[in-house]
Amino acid sequence: MRHRTVFFDLDGTLIDHFAAIERAHAHTLRQLGLPTPTTAQVRAAVGGGLEQAISRLAGPARVAEALAIYRPFWDATMLDNVQLLPGARELLTALRQGGSQTAVFTNKHGPSSRLVCERLGIARLLDGNFGATDTPWLKPAPEFAAYALQALGATAATTALVGDSPYDLAAARNAGWEFYGVTTGTHTAEELRAAGAVHVFGSLTALIPILTA
């Protein structure tokens, strides 16, 4: 088996949660008296963790103020409009049936990630779910990857990461994992290849024969 462990980014890779994310950022900026961000602005801001996204949208000086608005609104609305992306359940199932470990490796708030996966019925298909606030680190820090590897008893040489952004690519590179990019989220195939991705796919379904070979 080439990949004994396969990590997955969450937003834009396994799930479509963008409507809830955009709604929370729009609510926050309106409460701050700032213009409502466009969809393109929110897409460009996310991926590096909540604080970074808010810093980009509201400005570095207002991050703490914005977080106090964003977090309770997010907790109350995060399960609205969230859905699995096509092929997610099938890919996770095929990997588990083939003997691979699977886990989420995300910059989304860890408790939120686990709650969403429970709601969508894929928690039972995961051996781990690692997110923001679970450790002091975020992707692409190699320490975050090392923590997740150790938690699963995995080795870098037989591990892969599936993700939709350059943050995921950088995380895989820093960890010594193979990377498989998907265009189901915030970045195009051209953007992923420009960042250095070699394997880029248009869907999770297309990855099933690749990762389970």
HUDA-V178823 format. One record per backbone hydrogen bond with DSSP energy under -1.0 kcal/mol. CO is the residue of the C=O (numbers start at 1). NH is the residue of the N-H. Records with the same first field share a line. If there is no record, write none. Layout:
# HUDA-V178823
CO: NH, NH
This chain:
# HUDA-V178823
4: 101
5: 160
6: 103
7: 162
8: 105
10: 13, 14, 15
14: 85
15: 12
16: 83
17: 21
18: 22
19: 23
20: 24
21: 25
22: 26
23: 27
24: 28
25: 29
26: 30
27: 31
28: 32
29: 34
30: 33
38: 42
39: 43
40: 44
41: 45
42: 46
49: 53
50: 54
51: 55
52: 56
53: 57
54: 58
55: 59
59: 62
60: 63
62: 66
63: 67
64: 68
66: 70
67: 71
69: 73
70: 74
71: 75
72: 76
73: 77
74: 78
77: 80
83: 16
85: 88
87: 91
88: 92
89: 93
90: 94
91: 95
92: 96
93: 97
94: 98
95: 100
96: 99
101: 6
102: 127
103: 8
104: 130
108: 132
109: 113
110: 114
111: 115
112: 116
113: 117
114: 118
115: 119
116: 120
117: 122, 123
118: 121
122: 125
123: 126
128: 104
130: 106
131: 134
132: 110
138: 141
141: 145
142: 146
143: 147
144: 148
145: 149
146: 150
147: 151
148: 152
149: 154
155: 158
156: 159
158: 4, 5
159: 178
160: 7
161: 180
162: 9
163: 182
165: 169
166: 170
167: 171
168: 172
169: 173
170: 174
171: 175
172: 176, 177
178: 161
180: 163
181: 201
188: 192
189: 193
190: 194
191: 195
192: 197
193: 196
199: 181
201: 183
204: 207
205: 208
207: 211
208: 212
